[in-house]
Amino acid sequence: MNLRKGTNISSHETQNKIYLHTIYINLNTSMFIGAL
């Protein structure tokens, strides 16, 4: 049970990192287009 809980937490952290990474890329792209 603890093992599953740990797996859920780690997968949730991974989703957050991917989400933040996507926002970061979108912001950089917007700034790049804005600079043009």
C-alpha positions in Angstrom: 0.0 0.0 0.0 2.8 2.4 0.9 4.6 1.4 -2.3 1.6 2.3 -4.5 1.3 5.6 -2.6 4.9 6.4 -3.3 4.4 5.5 -7.0 1.4 7.8 -7.2 3.3 10.7 -5.6 6.3 10.3 -7.9 4.1 10.1 -11.0 2.3 13.2 -9.8 5.6 15.0 -9.4 6.6 14.0 -12.9 3.3 15.4 -14.3 4.0 18.7 -12.5 7.5 18.9 -13.9 6.2 18.3 -17.5 3.5 20.9 -16.9 5.9 23.5 -15.7 8.3 22.7 -18.5 5.5 23.2 -21.0 4.6 26.5 -19.5 8.3 27.5 -19.6 8.6 26.6 -23.3 5.3 28.5 -24.0 6.6 31.6 -22.2 9.9 31.5 -24.1 8.1 31.1 -27.4 5.8 34.0 -26.7 8.7 36.2 -25.7 10.6 35.1 -28.8 7.6 35.9 -31.1 7.0 39.2 -29.2 10.7 40.1 -29.8 10.2 39.7 -33.5 
